[in-house]
Amino acid sequence: MISAGQTYENKMLTFRNFLRIDNELNLIPVIPEASFNADITLSQVRELAYKNHPVNHTIARRLLEARRQIDEAKASRGFKADLYVALGYTGSDLTFPDSYRKLQNREIISLGIRVPVLDWGKGKGRVKLAESEQEVVKSQAEQTQLNFEQNIILSVSQFRDQSRLVALAQQADSIARLRYETAFQTFVMGTINVLDINNAQIERDNAKRKYINELYLSWLCYYNLRQITLYDFQKETNIVHPEINTEK
């Protein structure tokens, strides 16, 4: 009993710190009656996920960047000439100040062009390297896409299964509670002994813990779907940060 009380106080202290509230504030946990249960289909989650989740935009950006590197490599190879123009003044005299007088009559203009004769295959090598990097990016993008699709399927399946597990755990909790009440009444009448009533109490407590744990996992699965889709299935609307103005 003392150990359970200490565990409870430690958990509540951690919870208060997480919420950043006064440690003296008394919190009373309330077990929700049921988890959120809705007919969420795989096709619905897949459509919302591919529409709202940033993973697809990230993949498209990486593919475009890889393609841009190839275009830049191709543009930099082949014939390339640099045209340059230089304008200056020159003058000479016996004294330093006189050498800078009447510079407008001593202007010099030079015009030239630089043309490389050979690049020793560097341009072609840069193109090959960019193409190789593009293949790597494509392979990584395909794997990311497959992992994302697998995560969608698994998350929907877990949510559906967890809803059924919650229902079973809730039923078991009700049966264990009724059994304890019956055992307690029987114990009062002296029909059963202390061991029997203790076993009924342990079964009741274990059933309650099992139900609470399944309820927790059910909400965890639901919020996982919200994270994947960025969609609130209860309000039937996209999850948007308050500072983001969607009307702009």
N, C-alpha and C positions, 0 to 999 in steps of 0.2 A: 504494500500500500504506500509506504514511504517512497519507494523507488518510482512508482507510478506518478506520485505527486511531484517529485523532482523533475521527471521527464516532461510532465505537463507544463511546469513553470518554465523550463528551458525552451520548450517549443513556443510558448506564448511570448517569451522575451525576444526570441528570434523573429517572431511574427510582428511584434511591435516595432522592432528596429527596421524591419523591411518596410513597414508602412510609415516610418518616421513619426511616430506618435509617442505621447508621454507614457513612460513605463508604469505609471501609477494608474493609468486608465484601465478599468476593468472591461475585458472583452468577453462576450458570451458567444461561442461558436454555435451556429444554427445549421443543422443538417438539412439541405434542400430535400423537398419531398421526392423529386425525381430529376433526372438529367434531361437536357434538351433532346427531344426526339422528333425527328422530321423525316420525311421521305426524300432524302438527298440521294440523287442518282449519280452514277459515274459520269454520264454524258454531261450533266449539269456542272459538276465539279471540274471536269476536263475543259469545258468551254470557258468557265470563269477563270481557271488557272492560266490558260494560255492567253487570255485577254488581259488579265490584271497583273500577273506575276512578272517581275523584272527579268527573269531568267531568259526569256525569249528575246527581249531587247538587247540583253548582254551578248547573246549568241550572234544576233544580227550585226551588232557593232563590231565584234571581233572578226567576223567574216569580211565586213567592209574594209576594216583596217588592213587585213591580209591582202585583199585585192588591191588596195591603194598602194601598198608596198611593191607589188608586182608592176603596176602601172608606172610608178616612179622609177623603178629599176629599168624598165624598158625605155622610158623617156630619156634616161641619162646615158644610154649606150648609143653607139653609132657615131656619125659625124657630128662634131661639136666644135664650134669656133667662138672665140672671144674677141670682140672688137673693143678697142680702147682708144681714147683720145686724151692727150695731155696738153695743157696750156700753161706756159710759164713766161717768165721774164729773165733776161740775162743782161749783164752790163759789166764793164771794167773801166777803171780809171786809176790814176796815181793815188788818189785818196779814197777812203771808204765812203764818205758822204757823196762824192761825185759819181761813184759807181752806181748809185741808185737814183740818179737824176735822169729825167726824160726816158723812163722805162717804156712809155707807150710806143717808142720807136724801136724797141728791142724785144718785141714779143716773139715767142717761139711756140709753134703748134706742131705737135707730132701726132700722127694717125697711124695705127697699126692693127694687125689682126694676128691672133694666135690660133694655130690649127694643130692639134695633136696628130702625129703620124700613126702611132699604134697605141692601143691601150692594153695589149698583151692579154686579151680575153677577160679583163676585169668586168666589163659591162655584161658580157654573157654570164659570167659567174654570179654576178649580183642578181640577175634574173632567175637563174637556177636556184639560188639560195632562197629568194623570195617565194618561188613556186613550192619549194620544199617546205618552207614554213607555213604556207597556206594549207598544204595537205595535213600538216600536224594540227593546225587550228580546226580544220574540218573534222578530223578524227576526234578531237577533244569535244567539239560542238555536238557531234553525233552521240558521244557517250554521255554528255551532260543531258541531252534531250532524252535519251533512254532512261537515265536515272530519274529524271523529273517525271516521266510518264509512269515509271514503276512506283515512284513515291505517291503519285495520285491514286493509282489503283490500290495500293496497300493501305493508304489512309482511309479511303472510302470503305474498304473491306473491314478495317479495324473499327470504324465508327458503327457500322451495321452490327458486327459481332458483339461489340461492347454494349449496345442497347439491349440485346438479348440477355447478355450476362447480368446486366443490372436488374432486369426483370426477374431472373432466376434467383439472384441474391436477395432481392426484396421479398420474394415469396418465402425463401428459406429463413429470412429474418423474422417474418411474421409467424411462421410455424414454430421456430425456436422460442419466440416470446410467449406464444400461447402454451407451449409445452411447459415452460418454466412456471407460468401462472397456475397451470393445472397441478404441477408437481408441488408447488408451494402450498396450495390448498390441501393436497393430499398429505403433505408433511405436517400441516397444522392438525389434521385429524389423527396423526400418528400412524398412518399406514406405511409410509416409507421412512428411511433413515436419513441421516445427515449426508452421507456419501451420495445418495441419489439426488438430493436437492442441490448439492454442490456441482454434480455433473450437469444437471439441467441449467444451472447458472452459467457454467463455463461454456456450454453449447450456445446459450443465448448470447453471451458476450462475443464469442467467436463469430457467430452469424452476423452480429451487428458490425463488427470490424470488417468482415468480408463485404458486407453491403456498402459500407462507407468507402472502402478501397475501390470497389467496382464503380461506384458513383464518381469518385475522383478520376479514375481512368476514363470514364465516359466523357466528362467535361474536357479532359486533356485531349482526347481524340477530336472532340468538336472544335476546340480552339486551334488544333493543328490544321483542320480543314479551313478555318478562317485565315490562318497564316498563309496557306498555299494559294487560296483564291482571293484574298483581300476582300472578302465579302461577308456581310453580316446576314446569316440565314434567318435570324429571328426578325430583323427589321426589313429584310429583303432589299438591301441597298449596299452599294460598295462602301468599303471602309476608307474614309478620306480624312487626312489630318485637318484639324480645324483651321490652320493657317493657310491651307491651300484653297484658293478660290477657283472652283471648277467653271465658273461662268466666264472667266477671262479667256 
